Amino acid sequence: AAVKKVGQAAMQALVATRGTSSFEDLSDLAARIDPKQLNRMQLENLARAGAFDSFHSNRRQLFEQADTLMAYCQSVAAERASSQVSLFGGDQAGAARPRLKPVEPWVGPEKLDQELAAVGFYLSGHPLEDMAPALKRKRVTFVAEATALAESGHEAFLMAGVVRRRQERASARSGEKFAFVTFSDPTGEFECLFPPEQLRKCREVLEVGASIMVKVRAKSADGEVRFFGDDASRLDTLLDDGAMGLRIHVSAKTADAEALRTRLEKAKSPGKGGEVSLVASLDGRREVELKLPGRYRLDGALRGALKSAPGVVLLEDA
């Protein structure tokens, strides 16, 4: 019920309809619910939040084709209301089940962004989790650790986060604008004050939804830690500096070369980026490693996409 634009009444009706018999699949769900109790928008947001993952894991497919499912729902409800018997003498719901067009699922940061839009926070992970090894090499400190260190006297940190909110205000004294920027990292959220000079320098990169590396000063007083921004840069640019590499361990039996190629093509970065290698086990004792030509943006989007590719066993930073 806490999913945006869904509401308590719709969920109470859905639970009552389900009773003691779980929904088997999308067709079963659509055949049993009342379209007056659950509309297209509610269905879309439930899909974005992952409410149907137990029997339909492709959230994007359901979100983009919710109209098809609702049309089937309304058709079955109309038949039920008029007490018509199916042409085949069986359950109306099984006569002409809706067929959803195949689409690539949301993966990685895109999947998490949809969760954020529907629920208001990252639910099943965080966009920066896959970057954690690279961030550690850059000596980035996440907010949980930074807060504890600040309380013990540390004052300067290199931090990283996804911009959740940016609120600009004008100084009553000078009229210049400063900003409170809220960041999210895998351990929590933190707010950072950017004074006028720093805001002018960093405003272009402090966009909501952007992954940012930020240099901060911390002040601890009266049990409260406050962060002040000195500089900020786009995280993908800083990590995409050629120092990183990625080894993709695949199963020789189940790997889909075309799926891998499609995902890697989108991340090609001529002249910069990291190198990528494919590693496959041939017989349990030997491995073959194939270094791919060119360079790639080794960001969270690529890592998330690769994780969902058939046959991918492990991603390893090189």
C-alpha positions as CSV (number, residue, x, y, z in Angstrom):
1,A,0.0,0.0,0.0
2,A,3.0,2.3,0.5
3,V,3.9,2.0,-3.2
4,K,3.2,5.4,-4.8
5,K,-0.3,5.9,-6.3
6,V,-1.5,2.4,-5.1
7,G,-3.2,2.9,-1.8
8,Q,-4.7,0.8,1.0
9,A,-8.1,0.1,-0.5
10,A,-6.7,-1.4,-3.7
11,M,-4.3,-3.7,-1.7
12,Q,-7.1,-4.8,0.7
13,A,-9.2,-5.8,-2.3
14,L,-6.2,-7.6,-3.9
15,V,-5.5,-9.6,-0.7
16,A,-9.2,-10.5,-0.4
17,T,-9.3,-11.7,-4.0
18,R,-6.2,-13.8,-3.5
19,G,-7.6,-15.4,-0.3
20,T,-5.8,-18.7,0.4
21,S,-5.0,-19.4,-3.2
22,S,-1.9,-17.7,-4.5
23,F,-1.9,-16.2,-8.0
24,E,-0.2,-18.6,-10.4
25,D,0.8,-16.1,-13.0
26,L,-0.2,-12.8,-14.6
27,S,-3.1,-14.3,-16.5
28,D,-4.5,-15.8,-13.2
29,L,-4.0,-12.4,-11.5
30,A,-5.8,-10.6,-14.3
31,A,-8.7,-13.1,-14.5
32,R,-9.4,-12.9,-10.7
33,I,-9.0,-9.2,-9.9
34,D,-11.7,-6.6,-10.2
35,P,-10.6,-3.9,-12.7
36,K,-12.6,-1.4,-10.7
37,Q,-10.3,-2.1,-7.7
38,L,-6.9,-2.1,-9.5
39,N,-6.3,0.2,-12.5
40,R,-3.5,0.5,-15.0
41,M,-1.4,3.1,-13.1
42,Q,-1.6,1.0,-9.9
43,L,-0.5,-2.1,-11.8
44,E,2.4,-0.2,-13.4
45,N,3.8,1.1,-10.1
46,L,3.5,-2.3,-8.5
47,A,5.5,-3.8,-11.4
48,R,8.1,-1.1,-11.0
49,A,8.4,-1.9,-7.3
50,G,8.8,-5.7,-8.0
51,A,5.5,-6.8,-6.5
52,F,5.0,-9.5,-9.2
53,D,8.6,-10.8,-9.2
54,S,7.6,-14.2,-7.7
55,F,5.8,-15.2,-10.9
56,H,6.9,-12.6,-13.5
57,S,10.4,-11.2,-13.1
58,N,10.5,-9.0,-16.2
59,R,9.2,-5.8,-14.6
60,R,9.7,-3.7,-17.7
61,Q,7.6,-6.0,-19.8
62,L,4.7,-5.7,-17.4
63,F,5.1,-2.0,-16.9
64,E,5.2,-1.2,-20.7
65,Q,2.3,-3.6,-21.5
66,A,0.0,-3.0,-18.6
67,D,-2.7,-1.9,-21.1
68,T,-2.7,-5.4,-22.6
69,L,-3.1,-7.0,-19.2
70,M,-5.9,-4.6,-18.1
71,A,-7.8,-5.2,-21.4
72,Y,-7.8,-8.9,-20.6
73,C,-8.8,-8.2,-17.0
74,Q,-11.8,-6.1,-18.2
75,S,-12.8,-8.7,-20.8
76,V,-12.9,-11.5,-18.2
77,A,-14.7,-9.3,-15.7
78,A,-17.3,-8.4,-18.3
79,E,-17.9,-12.1,-19.2
80,R,-18.1,-12.9,-15.5
81,A,-20.7,-10.1,-14.9
82,S,-22.9,-11.2,-17.8
83,S,-22.6,-14.9,-16.7
84,Q,-21.6,-15.9,-20.2
85,V,-20.0,-19.3,-20.7
86,S,-16.7,-19.6,-22.6
87,L,-16.9,-20.9,-26.2
88,F,-14.8,-23.9,-25.0
89,G,-16.9,-24.5,-22.0
90,G,-14.0,-23.8,-19.6
91,D,-12.7,-21.0,-17.6
92,Q,-12.9,-17.7,-19.5
93,A,-9.5,-16.8,-18.1
94,G,-7.8,-19.6,-20.0
95,A,-9.5,-19.1,-23.3
96,A,-7.4,-16.3,-24.7
97,R,-4.5,-15.5,-22.4
98,P,-2.8,-12.2,-23.1
99,R,0.5,-12.4,-24.9
100,L,3.1,-9.9,-23.9
101,K,5.8,-8.9,-26.4
102,P,9.3,-9.8,-25.4
103,V,11.5,-6.9,-24.2
104,E,14.8,-6.7,-22.5
105,P,14.3,-6.4,-18.7
106,W,15.5,-3.5,-16.6
107,V,18.8,-4.3,-15.1
108,G,21.3,-2.7,-12.8
109,P,20.9,1.0,-12.1
110,E,17.8,1.3,-14.4
111,K,16.0,-1.4,-12.4
112,L,16.9,0.4,-9.1
113,D,15.8,3.8,-10.5
114,Q,12.4,2.3,-11.2
115,E,12.2,1.0,-7.7
116,L,13.1,4.4,-6.4
117,A,10.4,6.1,-8.5
118,A,7.7,3.6,-7.2
119,V,8.8,3.2,-3.5
120,G,10.8,6.3,-2.7
121,F,14.0,4.5,-1.9
122,Y,16.3,1.8,-3.3
123,L,14.7,-1.5,-2.3
124,S,16.8,-4.4,-3.6
125,G,20.2,-2.8,-3.9
126,H,22.0,0.4,-4.6
127,P,23.5,1.8,-7.9
128,L,26.9,2.1,-6.4
129,E,27.2,-1.4,-5.0
130,D,28.8,-2.8,-8.2
131,M,31.3,0.1,-8.1
132,A,32.4,-0.6,-4.5
133,P,35.8,-2.2,-5.4
134,A,36.7,0.7,-7.7
135,L,35.6,3.2,-5.2
136,K,37.7,1.5,-2.5
137,R,40.7,1.9,-4.7
138,K,39.9,5.6,-5.0
139,R,39.8,5.8,-1.2
140,V,36.2,6.7,-1.1
141,T,34.5,6.6,2.3
142,F,30.8,5.8,2.6
143,V,28.7,7.9,4.9
144,A,28.3,5.3,7.7
145,E,32.1,5.1,8.2
146,A,32.6,8.9,7.5
147,T,30.1,9.8,10.2
148,A,31.9,7.7,12.8
149,L,35.3,9.0,11.7
150,A,34.0,12.6,11.8
151,E,32.8,12.1,15.4
152,S,36.4,11.0,16.3
153,G,37.9,14.1,14.8
154,H,38.5,13.5,11.1
155,E,37.6,16.5,8.9
156,A,38.3,15.7,5.2
157,F,36.7,12.9,3.1
158,L,36.3,11.8,-0.4
159,M,32.7,10.5,-0.7
160,A,30.4,9.2,-3.4
161,G,26.7,9.1,-3.9
162,V,23.7,9.4,-6.1
163,V,22.1,12.8,-6.0
164,R,18.6,12.4,-4.5
165,R,17.7,16.1,-4.0
166,R,19.1,19.6,-4.6
167,Q,17.6,22.6,-2.9
168,E,19.0,26.0,-3.8
169,R,18.5,29.0,-1.5
170,A,19.6,32.6,-1.6
171,S,21.7,34.1,1.2
172,A,19.8,36.8,3.1
173,R,23.1,38.8,3.4
174,S,24.6,38.6,-0.1
175,G,21.8,37.2,-2.3
176,E,24.1,34.6,-3.6
177,K,22.8,31.1,-4.0
178,F,24.0,28.1,-2.0
179,A,22.6,24.5,-2.0
180,F,21.7,21.6,0.2
181,V,22.4,18.4,-1.8
182,T,21.2,15.0,-0.5
183,F,23.3,12.0,-1.6
184,S,22.6,8.3,-1.3
185,D,25.3,5.7,-1.0
186,P,25.1,1.9,-0.2
187,T,25.2,2.6,3.6
188,G,22.7,5.5,3.9
189,E,22.0,9.1,2.9
190,F,23.9,12.3,3.8
191,E,23.2,16.0,3.2
192,C,26.0,18.3,2.0
193,L,26.0,22.1,2.0
194,F,27.6,23.7,-1.1
195,P,28.5,27.4,-0.4
196,P,28.0,29.9,-3.3
197,E,31.5,29.6,-4.7
198,Q,31.5,25.8,-4.7
199,L,28.0,25.7,-6.0
200,R,28.9,27.8,-9.0
201,K,31.8,25.4,-9.7
202,C,29.8,22.2,-9.3
203,R,26.2,23.1,-10.3
204,E,26.4,21.4,-13.7
205,V,27.3,18.0,-12.3
206,L,25.0,18.1,-9.3
207,E,22.0,16.8,-11.2
208,V,19.3,14.7,-9.5
209,G,20.0,11.0,-10.4
210,A,23.7,11.5,-11.2
211,S,26.4,9.5,-9.5
212,I,28.9,11.9,-8.0
213,M,32.3,11.8,-6.3
214,V,32.4,14.7,-3.8
215,K,35.2,16.2,-1.7
216,V,33.8,17.2,1.7
217,R,34.7,18.8,5.0
218,A,33.0,17.4,8.0
219,K,32.2,19.2,11.3
220,S,31.0,17.4,14.4
221,A,29.4,19.3,17.2
222,D,26.7,18.5,19.8
223,G,26.4,15.0,18.5
224,E,25.7,16.0,15.0
225,V,27.9,15.7,11.9
226,R,27.5,18.2,9.1
227,F,29.2,17.9,5.6
228,F,30.3,20.8,3.4
229,G,31.0,20.3,-0.3
230,D,34.3,21.6,-1.7
231,D,34.2,19.9,-5.1
232,A,32.2,17.4,-7.1
233,S,32.8,15.4,-10.3
234,R,30.8,12.8,-12.2
235,L,31.7,9.4,-11.0
236,D,31.6,7.6,-14.3
237,T,34.2,10.0,-15.7
238,L,36.5,9.5,-12.8
239,L,36.2,5.8,-12.8
240,D,36.5,5.5,-16.6
241,D,40.2,6.5,-16.6
242,G,41.7,3.4,-18.1
243,A,43.1,2.1,-14.8
244,M,40.3,-0.3,-14.4
245,G,39.7,-3.6,-16.2
246,L,36.9,-6.2,-16.1
247,R,37.1,-10.0,-16.5
248,I,33.8,-11.6,-17.3
249,H,33.7,-15.3,-16.3
250,V,31.3,-17.2,-18.4
251,S,30.0,-20.8,-18.7
252,A,31.1,-22.3,-22.0
253,K,27.9,-24.3,-22.1
254,T,25.3,-21.6,-21.4
255,A,26.9,-18.3,-22.4
256,D,25.1,-16.3,-25.1
257,A,27.6,-14.5,-27.3
258,E,25.1,-12.3,-28.9
259,A,23.6,-11.1,-25.6
260,L,27.1,-10.2,-24.4
261,R,28.0,-8.4,-27.6
262,T,24.8,-6.4,-27.5
263,R,25.4,-5.3,-23.9
264,L,29.1,-4.5,-24.5
265,E,28.4,-2.5,-27.7
266,K,26.4,0.0,-25.7
267,A,29.3,0.7,-23.4
268,K,32.1,1.1,-26.0
269,S,34.2,4.2,-25.3
270,P,36.7,4.9,-28.1
271,G,40.0,6.2,-26.8
272,K,39.3,5.8,-23.1
273,G,37.8,3.5,-20.6
274,G,38.7,0.1,-19.3
275,E,39.7,-3.2,-21.0
276,V,37.4,-6.2,-20.9
277,S,38.3,-9.9,-21.1
278,L,36.1,-13.0,-21.3
279,V,37.2,-16.0,-19.2
280,A,35.7,-19.5,-19.8
281,S,36.4,-22.9,-18.2
282,L,36.8,-25.5,-20.8
283,D,36.8,-28.8,-18.9
284,G,36.9,-27.8,-15.2
285,R,40.7,-27.8,-15.2
286,R,41.7,-25.3,-18.0
287,E,40.6,-21.7,-18.6
288,V,40.8,-19.7,-21.8
289,E,40.9,-15.9,-21.6
290,L,40.0,-13.7,-24.5
291,K,40.8,-10.0,-24.4
292,L,38.3,-8.0,-26.3
293,P,39.4,-5.1,-28.6
294,G,38.7,-1.5,-27.7
295,R,37.7,0.1,-24.4
296,Y,34.5,0.3,-22.5
297,R,32.7,2.4,-19.9
298,L,32.9,0.1,-16.9
299,D,30.1,1.7,-14.9
300,G,27.3,0.3,-12.9
301,A,24.9,0.2,-15.9
302,L,27.2,-2.1,-17.8
303,R,27.9,-4.3,-14.8
304,G,24.2,-4.7,-14.1
305,A,23.5,-5.5,-17.7
306,L,26.3,-8.1,-17.8
307,K,25.1,-9.8,-14.6
308,S,21.7,-10.5,-16.3
309,A,23.3,-12.0,-19.5
310,P,22.9,-15.8,-19.9
311,G,25.9,-17.7,-18.8
312,V,27.7,-15.0,-16.9
313,V,29.1,-16.6,-13.7
314,L,31.2,-13.8,-12.2
315,L,32.4,-10.3,-12.8
316,E,35.9,-9.6,-11.6
317,D,37.8,-6.3,-11.5
318,A,41.2,-6.5,-13.2
